[in-house]
Amino acid sequence: MVPVLMLFLLPVGGGIPAGVLLAHAKGLAWPMTTGLYFVSDVILALAFEPVLRLLVAWGRKVPALARVTAAMKPPWPGAWPISAAPERARSPWS
């Protein structure tokens, strides 16, 4: 189970498909595989959330990070619709 969890913990790349294939090869049932994936999500959230909050705090104080933050904001309210049907979808910025 630990190798499957370790593959699920890869934040990028083929960790999830490889973890599912390894779980299948090791004979793990799908509920156990789903549980391991959930545990990996919780671990990653506990690891990355403080880092992201720290970056947000630094983004308010460090000019270079503030410029990156400004560059990532939408150019006008509603510029990035939630779905392909903007007449039915509400923008989170409006």
C-alpha positions, 0 to 999 in steps of 0.5 A, spaced: 500 500 500 505 504 501 508 504 494 501 506 491 500 512 496 507 514 494 505 514 487 499 518 489 503 523 492 507 525 486 504 532 485 505 532 477 506 527 472 503 520 471 503 519 479 495 517 479 495 513 473 501 509 475 498 508 482 492 505 480 495 500 475 500 498 481 494 498 486 491 493 480 497 489 480 497 488 487 490 486 488 488 492 492 480 493 491 477 499 488 475 502 495 482 501 498 485 505 492 480 510 493 481 511 500 489 511 499 487 517 493 483 520 499 489 520 504 494 522 499 489 528 497 489 530 505 497 529 505 498 534 499 493 539 502 496 539 509 503 540 505 501 545 500 496 549 503 501 553 508 506 554 503 500 557 498 498 562 504 505 564 505 506 566 498 499 570 498 502 573 504 509 575 501 505 577 495 502 583 498 509 585 501 514 583 495 514 587 489 516 582 484 510 577 487 505 582 487 507 583 480 506 576 478 499 576 482 497 582 478 499 578 472 494 572 474 488 576 475 483 577 469 483 583 465 476 585 467 470 582 471 467 576 467 473 575 463 474 567 465 467 564 464 466 558 469 463 554 463 462 554 455 455 557 456 456 564 459 449 566 458 447 561 464 453 561 468 455 566 473 462 569 473 465 568 480 468 575 480 461 579 478 
